[in-house]
Amino acid sequence: MGKKLFRVYVAVSLDSYVARPNGAVDWLDDYDPTEFDFEAFLDRIGTLIIGRRTFDQVMSYGEWPYGDRRTIVLTSHPLGDDAPENTVAFGGSLMELTDALRNERIDNGDVWIVGGASVINQFLFANMVDQLDLFVIPVVLGEGISLFDKDTSHLRPTPVSTQIYESGVVKMEYRLK
C-alpha cells in the first residue's frame, strides 16, 4: 500500500482567485476539464473533502459529478436527504480527520481537498497538503475569493512540473512535503 496523498487540484484566475466575490465560477465555463485529464486525476481519488458552501454549490448544479466516492463535508449542520450516497458530515478537527484517513488500512486512493478556498487554506496552514495542482486560467477577475490568504505565507512549495495546454491554461504541480 502506497502513501495516501492529500491533494489540492484547483483552477485559479491569473490573479489567483478561485471565484468571483459572490462565489460564482462562471469564468471557467469556456474551459473543458477533459483537456486537463480531470478523469485521470479523479480515478486516483478515493475520498473528497469539501466545505459546506462548496458542497451546496456543486449540489445546485444538478447531477453529482464525483460518482460514488466517499465525500466528507466539513460542516456542523446535518446534510439534506438529497446528499449523494457515501457522503457524511464532519464537524471535528482537521487533524483528527487527516490522521484517521492516513491511518486507514484500506488503500482506496488519494484524498482530494476540493475546497472552497477557506477549507484549502486551513489544510495548507496546518501543513496537511502533500500535492498542489494549480490550473492557472488566462482570465483576470480583478476581485474575488483568493486561493491563498496570509496564513499560508509560510509555504515553500517544491515545483514538480509545468504544462501549458492548447487553451492557454498552465498547470503547475507542486509538492508540499
Backbone as CSV, one residue per row, in Angstrom:
resi,resn,N_x,N_y,N_z,CA_x,CA_y,CA_z,C_x,C_y,C_z
1,MET,0.851,-1.185,0.000,0.000,0.000,0.000,0.887,1.234,0.000
2,GLY,0.674,2.125,-0.982,1.450,3.350,-1.079,0.906,4.414,-0.147
3,LYS,1.656,5.491,-0.059,1.231,6.604,0.791,0.032,7.299,0.170
4,LYS,-0.957,7.537,0.977,-2.155,8.259,0.545,-1.816,9.746,0.524
5,LEU,-1.965,10.373,-0.650,-1.660,11.790,-0.790,-2.894,12.642,-0.541
6,PHE,-2.685,13.747,0.147,-3.725,14.761,0.305,-3.428,15.828,-0.734
7,ARG,-4.382,15.996,-1.664,-4.127,16.801,-2.856,-5.116,17.953,-2.971
8,VAL,-4.587,19.065,-3.463,-5.421,20.188,-3.886,-5.273,20.262,-5.396
9,TYR,-6.387,20.238,-6.094,-6.436,20.285,-7.560,-7.450,21.372,-7.855
10,VAL,-6.961,22.557,-8.276,-7.856,23.705,-8.313,-7.497,24.650,-9.458
11,ALA,-8.537,25.271,-10.006,-8.356,26.305,-11.028,-8.321,27.671,-10.350
12,VAL,-7.412,28.504,-10.822,-7.323,29.880,-10.330,-7.229,30.819,-11.528
13,SER,-7.719,32.031,-11.347,-7.550,33.043,-12.379,-6.086,33.485,-12.383
14,LEU,-5.709,34.233,-13.388,-4.343,34.726,-13.486,-3.951,35.553,-12.265
15,ASP,-4.944,36.177,-11.623,-4.687,36.961,-10.417,-5.048,36.203,-9.135
16,SER,-5.021,34.877,-9.201,-5.118,33.955,-8.043,-6.470,33.871,-7.351
17,TYR,-7.535,34.171,-8.069,-8.866,34.000,-7.489,-9.468,32.673,-7.920
18,VAL,-10.198,32.035,-6.994,-10.877,30.779,-7.317,-12.336,31.005,-7.672
19,ALA,-12.849,32.185,-7.366,-14.253,32.502,-7.644,-14.439,34.015,-7.619
20,ARG,-15.550,34.432,-8.174,-15.942,35.845,-8.094,-16.320,36.153,-6.639
21,PRO,-16.483,37.434,-6.278,-16.843,37.771,-4.891,-18.098,37.050,-4.388
22,ASN,-19.042,36.753,-5.288,-20.275,36.063,-4.884,-20.151,34.543,-4.933
23,GLY,-18.952,34.035,-5.217,-18.717,32.598,-5.269,-18.896,31.982,-6.644
24,ALA,-19.320,32.761,-7.616,-19.570,32.239,-8.963,-18.264,31.829,-9.642
25,VAL,-18.349,30.749,-10.398,-17.194,30.252,-11.157,-17.521,30.192,-12.650
26,ASP,-18.409,31.068,-13.088,-18.818,31.095,-14.484,-17.658,31.377,-15.439
27,TRP,-16.614,31.983,-14.955,-15.441,32.294,-15.780,-14.703,31.025,-16.210
28,LEU,-15.070,29.876,-15.638,-14.485,28.598,-16.035,-15.269,27.917,-17.152
29,ASP,-16.444,28.430,-17.471,-17.345,27.755,-18.411,-16.743,27.536,-19.796
30,ASP,-15.836,28.389,-20.216,-15.239,28.263,-21.555,-14.131,27.213,-21.626
31,TYR,-13.823,26.569,-20.507,-12.711,25.615,-20.465,-13.242,24.215,-20.189
32,ASP,-12.790,23.274,-20.993,-13.240,21.889,-20.919,-12.315,21.098,-19.997
33,PRO,-12.840,20.588,-18.858,-11.975,19.858,-17.922,-11.340,18.601,-18.511
34,THR,-11.920,18.058,-19.585,-11.306,16.876,-20.188,-9.943,17.212,-20.796
35,GLU,-9.724,18.487,-21.152,-8.424,18.891,-21.681,-7.328,18.719,-20.627
36,PHE,-7.701,18.794,-19.376,-6.733,18.773,-18.275,-6.651,17.419,-17.585
37,ASP,-7.092,16.361,-18.245,-7.032,14.997,-17.716,-7.732,14.864,-16.365
38,PHE,-8.862,15.559,-16.224,-9.586,15.520,-14.959,-10.025,14.109,-14.600
39,GLU,-10.469,13.351,-15.584,-10.928,11.975,-15.305,-9.780,11.111,-14.776
40,ALA,-8.575,11.274,-15.339,-7.410,10.515,-14.859,-7.098,10.906,-13.413
41,PHE,-7.200,12.202,-13.114,-6.998,12.657,-11.742,-8.043,12.018,-10.826
42,LEU,-9.298,12.100,-11.229,-10.391,11.593,-10.403,-10.283,10.088,-10.174
43,ASP,-9.728,9.369,-11.145,-9.536,7.922,-10.983,-8.597,7.592,-9.826
44,ARG,-7.720,8.517,-9.442,-6.781,8.296,-8.331,-7.364,8.713,-6.982
45,ILE,-8.566,9.262,-6.994,-9.162,9.807,-5.775,-10.158,8.815,-5.174
46,GLY,-10.009,8.573,-3.875,-10.943,7.717,-3.152,-11.839,8.496,-2.225
47,THR,-11.360,9.653,-1.764,-12.102,10.451,-0.790,-12.032,11.920,-1.171
48,LEU,-13.153,12.606,-1.045,-13.212,14.047,-1.248,-13.489,14.713,0.088
49,ILE,-12.794,15.814,0.349,-13.102,16.661,1.497,-13.547,17.996,0.915
50,ILE,-14.727,18.437,1.328,-15.324,19.622,0.718,-16.022,20.455,1.782
51,GLY,-15.901,21.755,1.678,-16.601,22.650,2.594,-18.082,22.688,2.287
52,ARG,-18.865,23.117,3.250,-20.320,23.094,3.098,-20.807,23.996,1.975
53,ARG,-20.277,25.217,1.885,-20.742,26.129,0.819,-20.408,25.569,-0.565
54,THR,-19.215,25.010,-0.712,-18.830,24.427,-1.991,-19.696,23.206,-2.295
55,PHE,-19.945,22.393,-1.281,-20.822,21.233,-1.453,-22.208,21.666,-1.938
56,ASP,-22.780,22.673,-1.276,-24.107,23.148,-1.672,-24.088,23.708,-3.098
57,GLN,-23.002,24.382,-3.450,-22.894,24.933,-4.804,-22.846,23.803,-5.835
58,VAL,-22.037,22.781,-5.588,-21.949,21.652,-6.517,-23.298,20.939,-6.598
59,MET,-23.967,20.780,-5.473,-25.284,20.124,-5.467,-26.294,20.919,-6.302
60,SER,-26.164,22.234,-6.339,-27.118,23.064,-7.088,-26.990,22.878,-8.598
61,TYR,-25.891,22.276,-9.058,-25.708,22.052,-10.490,-26.566,20.913,-11.006
62,GLY,-27.135,20.140,-10.110,-27.974,19.008,-10.524,-27.286,17.690,-10.227
63,GLU,-26.719,17.069,-11.235,-26.089,15.758,-11.072,-24.766,15.866,-10.314
64,TRP,-24.574,14.994,-9.327,-23.336,14.943,-8.553,-22.211,14.443,-9.460
65,PRO,-21.153,15.224,-9.677,-20.139,14.864,-10.674,-19.064,13.889,-10.204
66,TYR,-19.091,13.467,-8.943,-17.978,12.694,-8.398,-18.307,11.231,-8.145
67,GLY,-19.385,10.753,-8.718,-19.728,9.342,-8.593,-19.998,8.930,-7.162
68,ASP,-19.583,7.703,-6.836,-19.877,7.168,-5.502,-18.672,7.272,-4.557
69,ARG,-17.731,8.147,-4.874,-16.583,8.318,-3.987,-17.027,8.828,-2.616
70,ARG,-16.344,8.356,-1.613,-16.635,8.835,-0.261,-16.394,10.344,-0.225
71,THR,-17.362,11.070,0.307,-17.278,12.525,0.390,-17.508,12.946,1.830
72,ILE,-16.592,13.750,2.336,-16.682,14.259,3.702,-16.923,15.756,3.605
73,VAL,-18.090,16.183,4.094,-18.464,17.593,4.050,-18.136,18.207,5.402
74,LEU,-17.283,19.228,5.396,-16.921,19.890,6.641,-18.040,20.848,7.023
75,THR,-18.795,20.464,8.038,-19.944,21.251,8.468,-20.365,20.810,9.866
76,SER,-21.007,21.718,10.564,-21.566,21.353,11.868,-23.073,21.117,11.755
77,HIS,-23.590,21.192,10.529,-25.026,21.018,10.303,-25.283,19.732,9.523
78,PRO,-26.444,19.117,9.753,-26.751,17.883,9.016,-26.903,18.151,7.515
79,LEU,-26.611,17.127,6.726,-26.791,17.208,5.283,-28.246,16.904,4.956
80,GLY,-28.697,17.371,3.828,-30.068,17.098,3.410,-30.244,15.667,2.937
81,ASP,-31.478,15.269,2.769,-31.801,13.921,2.295,-31.320,13.678,0.874
82,ASP,-31.041,14.752,0.142,-30.601,14.609,-1.245,-29.088,14.452,-1.374
83,ALA,-28.378,14.366,-0.243,-26.919,14.192,-0.287,-26.585,12.879,-0.997
84,PRO,-25.537,12.888,-1.816,-25.153,11.667,-2.526,-24.803,10.531,-1.556
85,GLU,-24.936,9.312,-2.059,-24.535,8.134,-1.284,-23.055,8.274,-0.929
86,ASN,-22.652,7.726,0.183,-21.263,7.774,0.667,-20.825,9.174,1.077
87,THR,-21.779,10.047,1.412,-21.465,11.405,1.837,-21.815,11.554,3.304
88,VAL,-20.867,12.094,4.078,-21.089,12.280,5.513,-20.698,13.695,5.913
89,ALA,-21.327,14.184,6.961,-20.973,15.476,7.555,-19.910,15.231,8.615
90,PHE,-18.958,16.151,8.705,-17.908,16.036,9.712,-17.686,17.404,10.335
91,GLY,-17.765,17.460,11.664,-17.595,18.720,12.372,-16.429,18.725,13.332
92,GLY,-15.564,17.709,13.267,-14.421,17.612,14.172,-13.211,18.374,13.670
93,SER,-12.061,18.081,14.263,-10.830,18.790,13.897,-10.230,18.205,12.613
94,LEU,-9.570,19.062,11.861,-8.928,18.619,10.626,-7.799,17.641,10.923
95,MET,-7.086,17.842,12.007,-6.000,16.936,12.385,-6.555,15.538,12.654
96,GLU,-7.649,15.485,13.372,-8.310,14.199,13.671,-8.734,13.511,12.368
97,LEU,-9.327,14.274,11.461,-9.776,13.720,10.189,-8.594,13.239,9.358
98,THR,-7.568,14.058,9.251,-6.389,13.706,8.458,-5.716,12.459,9.009
99,ASP,-5.540,12.404,10.323,-4.920,11.225,10.939,-5.733,9.967,10.658
100,ALA,-7.054,10.067,10.790,-7.914,8.899,10.555,-7.795,8.420,9.108
101,LEU,-7.790,9.348,8.164,-7.702,8.957,6.754,-6.326,8.388,6.416
102,ARG,-5.266,8.993,6.954,-3.912,8.493,6.665,-3.679,7.100,7.258
103,ASN,-4.369,6.794,8.360,-4.143,5.524,9.041,-5.110,4.426,8.638
104,GLU,-5.940,4.685,7.647,-6.845,3.637,7.176,-6.046,2.464,6.635
105,ARG,-6.550,1.283,6.868,-5.858,0.079,6.400,-6.160,-0.228,4.938
106,ILE,-7.232,0.331,4.417,-7.557,0.082,3.019,-6.952,1.180,2.146
107,ASP,-6.536,0.808,0.963,-5.987,1.775,0.022,-7.072,2.080,-1.000
108,ASN,-7.830,3.118,-0.728,-8.905,3.473,-1.645,-8.574,4.738,-2.442
109,GLY,-7.306,5.074,-2.546,-6.896,6.219,-3.352,-6.547,7.435,-2.527
110,ASP,-6.172,8.469,-3.246,-5.768,9.720,-2.613,-6.982,10.494,-2.104
111,VAL,-6.692,11.567,-1.364,-7.723,12.438,-0.809,-7.657,13.771,-1.544
112,TRP,-8.784,14.195,-2.099,-8.855,15.473,-2.800,-9.520,16.491,-1.888
113,ILE,-8.785,17.527,-1.539,-9.343,18.646,-0.783,-9.936,19.578,-1.827
114,VAL,-11.234,19.450,-2.039,-11.918,20.116,-3.143,-11.975,21.623,-2.936
115,GLY,-12.295,22.045,-1.743,-12.449,23.478,-1.480,-13.665,23.695,-0.621
116,GLY,-14.026,24.912,-0.509,-13.549,26.127,-1.118,-12.232,26.602,-0.563
117,ALA,-11.954,27.852,-0.896,-10.675,28.454,-0.550,-10.400,28.407,0.948
118,SER,-11.410,28.630,1.763,-11.222,28.603,3.216,-10.774,27.225,3.690
119,VAL,-11.395,26.184,3.158,-11.020,24.810,3.527,-9.599,24.516,3.053
120,ILE,-9.293,24.874,1.825,-7.944,24.645,1.297,-6.921,25.364,2.162
121,ASN,-7.203,26.608,2.546,-6.272,27.365,3.374,-6.067,26.745,4.743
122,GLN,-7.120,26.187,5.321,-6.974,25.527,6.621,-6.023,24.340,6.522
123,PHE,-6.158,23.552,5.462,-5.271,22.407,5.266,-3.844,22.863,4.958
124,LEU,-3.703,23.903,4.139,-2.366,24.420,3.823,-1.694,24.981,5.078
125,PHE,-2.430,25.752,5.866,-1.884,26.347,7.077,-1.377,25.276,8.046
126,ALA,-2.091,24.167,8.122,-1.733,23.077,9.037,-0.727,22.107,8.418
127,ASN,-0.197,22.436,7.242,0.778,21.572,6.557,0.243,20.160,6.322
128,MET,-1.015,20.068,5.911,-1.636,18.763,5.681,-1.891,18.493,4.200
129,VAL,-1.245,19.245,3.316,-1.382,19.029,1.876,-0.056,18.494,1.352
130,ASP,-0.126,17.401,0.585,1.077,16.801,0.006,1.358,17.317,-1.399
131,GLN,0.303,17.562,-2.159,0.477,17.958,-3.554,-0.525,19.046,-3.911
132,LEU,-0.041,20.029,-4.661,-0.860,21.152,-5.100,-0.788,21.233,-6.614
133,ASP,-1.927,21.016,-7.269,-2.029,21.147,-8.723,-2.836,22.402,-9.006
134,LEU,-2.148,23.437,-9.507,-2.801,24.702,-9.838,-3.004,24.785,-11.338
135,PHE,-4.215,25.081,-11.746,-4.528,25.309,-13.147,-4.806,26.793,-13.296
136,VAL,-3.838,27.512,-13.854,-3.955,28.962,-13.996,-4.693,29.248,-15.305
137,ILE,-5.884,29.809,-15.157,-6.751,30.115,-16.290,-6.409,31.534,-16.767
138,PRO,-6.216,31.725,-18.067,-5.809,33.049,-18.554,-6.968,34.054,-18.567
139,VAL,-7.459,34.339,-17.362,-8.545,35.291,-17.147,-8.156,36.128,-15.933
140,VAL,-8.365,37.438,-16.009,-8.132,38.318,-14.863,-9.494,38.740,-14.329
141,LEU,-9.760,38.402,-13.072,-11.049,38.735,-12.468,-11.029,40.106,-11.790
142,GLY,-9.882,40.523,-11.282,-9.791,41.820,-10.627,-10.201,41.813,-9.166
143,GLU,-11.109,40.951,-8.819,-11.535,40.783,-7.426,-12.204,39.421,-7.310
144,GLY,-12.316,38.972,-6.076,-12.958,37.682,-5.875,-12.472,37.016,-4.611
145,ILE,-12.627,35.705,-4.583,-12.194,34.889,-3.446,-10.810,34.350,-3.785
146,SER,-9.822,34.786,-3.036,-8.432,34.419,-3.295,-8.158,32.991,-2.835
147,LEU,-7.324,32.289,-3.602,-6.944,30.942,-3.183,-6.134,30.988,-1.898
148,PHE,-5.184,31.895,-1.819,-4.280,31.937,-0.668,-4.621,33.112,0.238
149,ASP,-4.437,32.900,1.542,-4.557,34.016,2.471,-3.253,34.172,3.250
150,LYS,-3.205,35.177,4.098,-1.948,35.488,4.805,-1.466,34.342,5.684
151,ASP,-2.366,33.465,6.119,-1.979,32.346,6.972,-1.168,31.284,6.234
152,THR,-1.111,31.364,4.910,-0.357,30.375,4.140,0.962,30.941,3.614
153,SER,1.360,32.107,4.124,2.593,32.735,3.628,3.849,31.942,3.994
154,HIS,3.740,30.969,4.890,4.888,30.140,5.283,5.210,29.057,4.251
155,LEU,4.327,28.830,3.312,4.509,27.739,2.355,5.700,27.975,1.436
156,ARG,6.442,26.919,1.191,7.555,26.946,0.236,7.446,25.700,-0.636
157,PRO,6.478,25.699,-1.573,6.260,24.510,-2.400,7.461,24.203,-3.288
158,THR,7.659,22.930,-3.548,8.715,22.471,-4.453,8.084,22.183,-5.812
159,PRO,8.535,22.886,-6.860,7.944,22.630,-8.180,8.284,21.234,-8.679
160,VAL,7.289,20.583,-9.286,7.459,19.248,-9.845,7.382,19.304,-11.368
161,SER,6.359,19.991,-11.877,6.205,20.078,-13.330,5.329,21.262,-13.702
162,THR,5.444,21.648,-14.959,4.602,22.683,-15.545,4.157,22.194,-16.911
163,GLN,2.910,22.451,-17.225,2.385,22.055,-18.525,1.510,23.171,-19.063
164,ILE,1.681,23.503,-20.343,0.850,24.512,-20.996,-0.085,23.801,-21.968
165,TYR,-1.386,24.057,-21.808,-2.395,23.442,-22.658,-2.719,24.356,-23.841
166,GLU,-3.308,23.765,-24.850,-3.652,24.492,-26.072,-4.556,25.701,-25.781
167,SER,-5.395,25.596,-24.771,-6.320,26.677,-24.410,-5.621,27.858,-23.739
168,GLY,-4.347,27.703,-23.414,-3.622,28.750,-22.710,-3.552,28.529,-21.213
169,VAL,-4.235,27.529,-20.717,-4.190,27.193,-19.294,-2.817,26.614,-18.974
170,VAL,-2.288,26.994,-17.821,-0.995,26.482,-17.366,-1.222,25.676,-16.091
171,LYS,-0.778,24.426,-16.122,-0.836,23.577,-14.920,0.527,23.621,-14.255
172,MET,0.517,23.933,-12.963,1.740,23.925,-12.164,1.539,22.937,-11.020
173,GLU,2.402,21.929,-10.970,2.312,20.896,-9.941,3.421,21.115,-8.923
174,TYR,3.047,21.112,-7.653,3.988,21.325,-6.553,3.849,20.227,-5.503
175,ARG,4.955,19.886,-4.872,4.960,19.042,-3.670,5.089,19.978,-2.478
176,LEU,4.404,19.622,-1.405,4.445,20.462,-0.212,5.098,19.769,0.971
177,LYS,5.470,18.528,0.828,6.130,17.825,1.933,7.307,17.067,1.407
